[in-house]
Amino acid sequence: MKKVILRPLEEADIANVQRWMNDPDIAMSLLRSWPMNQSNAASWYAGRKDSINSLLFAIDDAADNSHVGVVGLHDIHWVHRLAELWIMIGEKSKWGRGLATEAVNLSIVYAFKQLGLRKIFLKVSSTNNAALAVYKKAGFVEEGVLKDELYINGNYITLMRMSLFFDSYNTRVE
């Protein structure tokens, strides 16, 4: 049974995005160290909505059609055929229900089958065990470790760079 519906992110969704990005737990999982005001949120959306190098999808819970998060591909490089994936499930009451896993998998299918990309990569905190589990389940593998890469809330954060290639994904789903 389908858990999520992906649809284009709309201007009406930005208030939710702003609220979620200002939540300390979510901001930490997104590796953000600054708050997002209404002007920042509008600029963030405007800078991506018409870009050919960025795609944003709202994640709706299929059970109740509520907007619960955002998933995106950004820094799409059309020559090298790669992009960076990121995801946010902003409604904490929906955490742990498999919504992120399904949204990531749908994004992977879209990136490889519709966009013709050959590689998807991401960066994640080495201590974000929930995200790491989602990415590993989807087939992402570690490419490298960026030790003490970011300084957030008085702490240095080590990042893992992970990737998934079309060839290895295609082999898994055949």
Secondary structure, DSSP 8 states (H G I E B T S, - for coil): ---EEEEE--GGGHHHHHHHHTSHHHHHHTT--S---HHHHHHHHHHHHT-TTEEEEEEEETTT--EEEEEEEEEEETTTTEEEEEEEE--GGGTTSSHHHHHHHHHHHIIIIIS--SEEEEEEETT-HHHHHHHHHHT-EEEEEEEEEEEETTEEEEEEEEEEEHHHHHHHH-
